[in-house]
Amino acid sequence: IIGGAKIYNLLYKKCRKAYITKIYNTYESDAKMFNLDKDSNWLIVNKSEIKTNKNGVQFQFLEYNNKGIK
């Protein structure tokens, strides 16, 4: 799904997989996506090592499966 927070928050429960880039920094924003870690149906099935970009910001790639979808 590509779009704003409203689209993500309406449709994330209907998805089987989610590919998320987690950024270990805080930024001001006008929209936020639902945190999949707070929904017990979503499980992390793959994750990269935490990496650091040239500006010193740490990030990680996460793959989630939705066990609520068959």
C-alpha positions in Angstrom: 0.0 0.0 0.0 1.3 3.4 -0.9 -0.4 6.4 0.6 -1.0 8.5 3.7 -1.7 7.4 7.2 -5.5 7.1 6.7 -5.0 4.5 3.9 -2.5 2.5 6.0 -4.7 2.6 9.1 -7.8 1.5 7.2 -6.2 -1.4 5.4 -3.3 -2.8 7.5 -5.6 -5.5 9.0 -6.4 -6.8 5.5 -2.8 -7.3 4.5 -0.9 -10.6 4.8 2.6 -9.0 5.0 4.1 -5.7 5.8 7.6 -4.5 5.0 8.6 -1.7 7.4 11.6 0.5 7.7 12.0 1.3 11.4 13.9 4.5 12.1 15.5 4.9 15.5 15.0 8.6 15.7 12.2 11.0 16.5 10.8 13.4 13.9 7.9 15.8 13.9 5.1 14.6 11.5 1.5 15.3 10.8 0.7 11.6 10.3 1.6 8.3 11.9 1.1 4.7 10.9 -0.3 2.2 13.4 2.4 0.4 15.3 2.2 -3.2 14.3 4.1 -4.3 17.4 1.0 -3.4 19.4 -1.3 -5.8 17.4 -0.8 -9.4 18.5 -1.8 -10.7 15.0 1.4 -9.2 13.5 4.6 -11.1 14.0 8.1 -10.2 12.9 9.4 -13.0 10.7 12.6 -11.4 9.4 14.7 -8.4 10.3 17.9 -6.9 9.2 20.7 -5.7 11.4 20.4 -2.2 12.7 22.3 0.1 10.2 23.4 3.7 10.4 23.1 6.1 7.6 25.7 8.8 6.7 23.8 11.3 9.0 24.1 9.0 12.0 20.5 7.9 12.0 19.9 4.2 12.8 17.4 2.1 10.9 16.3 -1.4 10.4 14.2 -3.3 7.8 11.4 -5.5 9.3 9.1 -8.1 7.7 5.8 -8.8 9.4 3.3 -11.6 8.8 -0.4 -11.1 9.8 -1.4 -14.4 11.4 -5.1 -13.2 11.4 -5.2 -13.6 7.6 -5.3 -17.1 6.1 
